[in-house]
Amino acid sequence: MRREILPDRRVTFRFFAPKANAVSVLMGLKSGVDEAQGTTTTAMTKEENGLWTVTLGPFEPNLYEYRFDLDGVIVPDTGNDLPKPQRHVNTSLLLIPGDPPDFLDVQNGAHGTVRDETYYSTTLGQNRRLLVYTPPSYDRVHAPLPVFYLYHGFWDTRYSWVTEGRLAQILDNLLAEGKAVPMVVVVPEAHALPPEPTPATSGEFLTDVQPYLVRNQRAVDEELFHDIIPFIQTHYNISAEPRERAIAGLSMGGLQSIETGLVHLGYFDWIGAFSPGILPQAFSDEFKDALKDPQRINKTLCLFDIVTGDNDLIVGKANTEFDAELTRLNIRHRYTVVPGTHSMFVWRPALSNFLQRIFQR
């Protein structure tokens, strides 16, 4: 397998499969490849030597998902060193850089550091891992820095925000432009419990996953305060001020950030939820009690930011209903509907905008 980016931003895909009957390439042009409304499927042509090829594009600068269909079997590009970070990898990533470089490209200048840390989770009784981004100035700054906890979505891993979400590149570029405050970003595993055993009984994913989300959110929340936050406080120079603590996430992680942020109101002053997987049944009683005091929420939070895509067939309707409920309760929040689906095409810009707003004086 091989893919070649041409000077005009077209891409040639090659797949060696001499015994195959049909090979196609699936490109997520406006969504992830699992969403039909933003994905195209193109048949590849077989040459005499058994090499299948096709040239697509030109593509606008961005980071895209793609995979191959080999006689009905979905496979990633094994020749690509940029797989999509998933619990079960079947998709590859394709970066079309901008000229000049885009907000998610590596640009000249100082770069932060992403560390892969191991800590012991007393909550789960096992070693766990998380990622920590520190800004380029981290070793030269003596004052404690703001800290931002960032959760990934269902079926993803902690590398989702770093590899596909381009966290480090986006924040490096914002810092270089003076558009963000230097901060420490913590990316935990948003699965405290494995999701694979979740039974699929109703045929509706959101219905089937609701009991898992309830159990997982409780465990994630406990692990955050009992294990992750103490570990970060011990090993990193972070502020103890609520105004310098933020939490956000995408999809399942967006639901988690809303639940944790409001249940522990006063610990985080900034909450972000990007296409949050809103399931009213998944919210805890503590969360529902927190909603009964809108005045306290409005007085405490500096920002309650919710972003969703206008073509999100997974959680778009639920997000609109949640926005209406918050409005009815007079809870101050920022709800933004942008062009897009349930994908990184929405979440990367949402993250960039959130990073430019948090911790600003």
C-alpha positions in Angstrom: 0.0 0.0 0.0 1.1 3.5 -0.7 -0.3 7.0 -1.2 1.5 9.8 -2.9 0.6 13.5 -2.4 1.1 15.3 -5.7 2.2 19.0 -6.0 -1.3 20.0 -7.1 -2.8 18.5 -3.9 -4.2 15.4 -5.7 -3.4 12.1 -4.1 -2.5 8.8 -5.8 -3.5 5.7 -3.9 -1.8 2.3 -4.6 -2.8 -1.1 -3.3 -1.0 -4.3 -4.2 -3.6 -7.1 -4.2 -3.1 -9.4 -7.3 -5.9 -11.9 -6.2 -8.5 -9.3 -5.3 -11.6 -8.9 -7.4 -12.4 -5.3 -6.4 -10.6 -2.6 -4.4 -12.0 0.8 -3.5 -10.8 3.8 -1.4 -13.2 5.5 1.0 -12.4 9.2 1.7 -14.0 11.2 4.5 -14.1 14.5 2.6 -16.5 16.3 5.0 -16.8 13.8 7.9 -15.2 10.7 9.3 -15.3 7.7 7.0 -18.0 6.1 9.2 -20.5 8.8 8.3 -22.1 8.3 4.9 -23.1 11.9 4.4 -19.5 13.1 4.1 -17.7 10.1 2.6 -17.0 9.1 -1.0 -16.2 5.6 -2.3 -14.1 5.4 -5.5 -13.2 2.1 -7.3 -9.5 1.6 -8.0 -8.2 0.3 -11.3 -6.2 -3.0 -11.5 -3.0 -3.0 -13.5 -1.4 -6.1 -15.0 1.1 -6.5 -12.2 -1.7 -6.7 -9.6 -1.3 -3.1 -8.4 -4.6 -1.2 -7.9 -4.4 2.6 -8.4 -6.6 5.7 -8.4 -5.8 9.4 -8.2 -8.3 11.7 -6.4 -8.5 15.4 -5.6 -7.3 18.0 -5.5 -8.1 18.3 -1.8 -8.3 21.4 0.3 -5.6 21.6 3.0 -6.8 19.5 6.0 -6.4 16.2 7.8 -8.6 13.5 6.3 -9.6 9.9 7.1 -9.5 7.2 4.5 -9.5 3.4 4.3 -9.7 0.6 1.7 -12.4 -1.8 0.8 -10.8 -5.1 -0.3 -13.5 -7.4 -1.6 -15.9 -6.2 1.1 -13.3 -6.2 3.9 -12.4 -2.8 5.4 -8.6 -2.3 6.0 -6.4 0.6 6.8 -3.4 1.7 4.8 -0.7 -0.4 6.5 2.0 1.6 4.6 0.9 4.8 6.3 2.6 5.7 9.6 -0.4 7.8 10.7 -3.2 5.5 11.6 -6.3 7.0 13.2 -6.0 6.4 17.0 -8.9 4.0 17.7 -9.4 1.0 20.0 -9.8 -1.0 16.9 -7.7 0.5 14.1 -9.3 0.3 10.6 -8.7 3.8 9.3 -5.7 5.9 8.2 -5.1 9.7 8.2 -4.0 11.9 5.3 -2.6 15.3 5.9 -2.8 17.8 3.0 -0.7 20.8 4.3 -1.7 24.3 3.5 0.5 26.8 1.7 1.0 29.0 3.7 0.7 26.5 6.6 -2.8 26.1 8.1 -3.8 26.3 11.8 -3.2 22.5 12.2 0.1 22.3 10.3 3.5 22.2 11.9 4.9 25.7 11.5 8.3 27.3 12.1 8.9 28.4 15.7 9.0 27.0 19.2 7.2 23.7 19.8 5.7 22.3 23.0 6.3 18.8 24.3 3.8 15.9 24.6 4.7 13.5 27.4 3.2 10.0 27.8 2.9 9.5 31.6 2.1 6.4 33.7 0.3 6.7 37.0 -1.3 4.3 39.4 -5.1 4.4 39.5 -6.3 3.6 43.0 -9.8 3.8 41.5 -9.3 1.0 39.1 -6.4 -0.8 40.8 -4.0 -0.7 37.9 -1.5 1.4 36.1 -2.9 3.8 33.6 -1.5 6.3 31.1 -2.3 9.8 30.0 -0.7 12.5 27.8 0.5 15.9 28.9 1.2 18.8 26.7 3.5 21.5 28.1 4.2 24.8 26.2 7.6 25.8 24.7 8.2 28.1 27.6 7.4 25.6 30.3 10.9 25.1 31.6 11.6 28.8 31.7 8.4 29.9 33.6 8.4 29.7 37.3 4.8 30.8 37.9 2.2 28.1 38.0 0.4 27.6 34.7 -3.3 27.1 33.9 -4.3 23.5 33.4 -6.8 22.1 30.8 -8.2 18.5 31.0 -9.3 17.2 27.6 -11.4 14.1 26.9 -11.6 12.0 23.7 -14.7 10.2 22.4 -16.2 6.7 22.3 -13.9 4.0 20.6 -11.0 6.5 20.6 -7.8 6.6 22.7 -5.9 9.3 24.4 -4.0 9.8 21.2 -7.1 10.9 19.4 -6.7 14.6 20.4 -3.0 14.5 19.9 -2.7 12.7 16.5 -6.0 13.4 14.7 -7.0 16.4 16.8 -3.6 18.1 16.2 -3.6 19.5 19.8 0.1 20.3 19.9 0.2 21.9 16.5 -2.9 24.0 17.1 -1.7 25.2 20.5 1.9 25.8 19.3 0.6 28.0 16.5 -1.8 30.0 18.7 0.9 30.6 21.3 3.3 31.8 18.6 0.6 34.3 17.4 -0.2 35.4 21.0 -3.7 34.2 20.7 -3.6 31.7 23.6 -2.3 31.6 27.1 0.5 29.2 27.9 -1.0 26.2 29.6 -0.6 22.6 30.5 -3.1 20.2 28.8 -3.9 16.8 30.2 -5.4 14.2 27.9 -6.6 11.2 30.0 -8.1 7.9 28.7 -11.8 8.6 28.7 -12.6 4.9 29.1 -12.2 4.0 32.7 -14.2 0.8 31.8 -13.8 -1.1 28.5 -16.7 -0.4 26.2 -16.4 -3.6 24.1 -18.7 -5.8 26.4 -21.6 -3.3 25.9 -24.5 -5.4 24.7 -26.2 -4.4 21.4 -29.8 -5.4 22.1 -32.0 -2.6 20.8 -30.2 -1.9 17.5 -29.9 1.8 18.5 -26.4 2.6 19.6 -27.3 5.5 21.9 -29.9 3.4 23.7 -27.5 0.4 24.1 -24.6 2.6 25.3 -26.5 4.5 27.9 -26.0 2.1 30.9 -22.3 1.9 30.0 -22.0 5.7 30.0 -23.5 6.0 33.4 -21.0 3.5 34.9 -18.1 4.9 33.0 -18.8 8.5 33.8 -18.9 7.7 37.5 -15.5 5.8 37.3 -13.9 8.5 35.1 -15.0 11.2 37.5 -13.7 9.4 40.5 -10.4 8.6 38.9 -9.9 12.2 37.8 -10.1 13.6 41.3 -8.6 10.7 43.3 -5.7 9.8 40.9 -5.2 12.1 37.9 -5.4 15.5 39.4 -3.1 14.6 42.4 -0.6 13.1 39.9 -0.6 16.2 37.8 -0.4 18.5 40.8 2.7 16.5 42.0 4.5 16.3 38.7 3.7 19.6 37.0 3.7 23.3 37.9 0.0 24.1 37.7 -2.2 26.7 39.2 -4.6 25.9 42.1 -7.0 28.7 41.1 -10.4 27.6 39.6 -10.2 30.4 37.1 -7.1 28.7 35.7 -8.7 25.2 35.4 -10.7 24.1 32.3 -12.3 20.9 31.1 -13.6 19.9 27.7 -14.2 16.9 25.4 -15.7 15.7 22.2 -18.7 13.4 21.8 -18.7 11.0 24.8 -15.9 13.2 26.3 -18.1 16.3 25.8 -20.8 14.6 27.9 -18.2 13.8 30.5 -16.9 17.4 30.6 -20.4 18.7 31.2 -21.2 16.1 33.9 -17.9 16.6 35.7 -17.8 20.4 35.2 -21.2 21.0 36.7 -21.2 18.3 39.4 -17.9 19.8 40.6 -19.0 23.4 40.1 -16.3 25.7 41.4 -13.4 23.5 40.5 -13.4 24.3 36.8 -14.4 27.8 35.6 -14.3 26.9 31.9 -16.3 24.0 30.3 -16.2 23.0 26.6 -18.3 20.4 24.9 -17.8 19.6 21.2 -20.7 17.6 19.7 -21.4 16.2 23.2 -23.1 12.9 23.3 -26.1 14.2 25.3 -28.2 11.5 26.8 -30.5 12.9 29.6 -30.6 9.4 31.1 -26.8 9.3 31.4 -26.7 12.4 33.7 -26.3 11.7 37.4 -28.6 12.9 40.1 -25.9 15.2 41.3 -25.8 16.8 37.8 -29.6 17.3 37.8 -29.4 18.9 41.3 -26.7 21.3 40.0 -29.1 22.5 37.2 -31.5 23.6 39.9 -29.3 26.5 40.9 -28.7 28.5 37.6 -27.7 31.5 39.5 -24.7 29.7 41.0 -23.7 28.2 37.7 -23.9 31.7 36.0 -21.9 33.2 38.8 -19.2 30.5 38.8 -18.5 29.7 35.1 -16.5 32.0 32.9 -17.5 30.0 29.8 -19.8 27.2 29.1 -19.2 26.5 25.4 -21.1 23.9 23.3 -20.4 23.4 19.6 -22.1 21.0 17.1 -22.2 20.4 13.4 -25.3 21.4 11.4 -25.2 17.9 9.7 -24.5 15.8 12.8 -26.9 12.9 12.5 -25.7 11.3 15.7 -26.1 14.0 18.4 -27.2 17.2 16.6 -30.8 16.9 17.6 -29.9 16.1 21.2 -27.5 19.1 21.3 -30.3 21.5 20.1 -32.7 20.1 22.7 -30.0 20.5 25.4 -29.4 24.1 24.3 -33.1 24.8 24.6 -33.2 23.3 28.1 -30.3 25.4 29.3 -32.0 28.5 27.8 -35.2 27.6 29.6 -33.4 27.3 32.9 -31.6 30.6 32.3 -28.2 29.0 32.4 -25.8 31.2 30.6 -23.9 29.3 27.8 -22.6 29.7 24.3 -24.1 27.4 21.7 -22.6 27.4 18.2 -23.8 25.4 15.2 -21.2 25.2 12.5 -21.1 23.5 9.1 -20.1 19.9 9.5 -20.8 16.4 10.8 -19.8 14.4 13.9 -16.1 14.6 13.1 -12.8 16.3 13.6 -13.8 18.8 10.8 -15.9 20.3 13.6 -13.8 19.5 16.6 -10.4 20.8 15.6 -11.7 24.4 14.9 -13.9 24.1 18.0 -10.8 23.3 20.1 -8.8 26.1 18.5 -11.6 28.6 19.3 -11.9 27.3 22.9 -8.1 27.5 23.5 -8.3 31.2 22.4 -11.0 32.0 25.0 -10.0 30.1 28.2 -7.8 31.7 30.9 -8.0 35.1 29.3 -8.1 37.9 31.8 
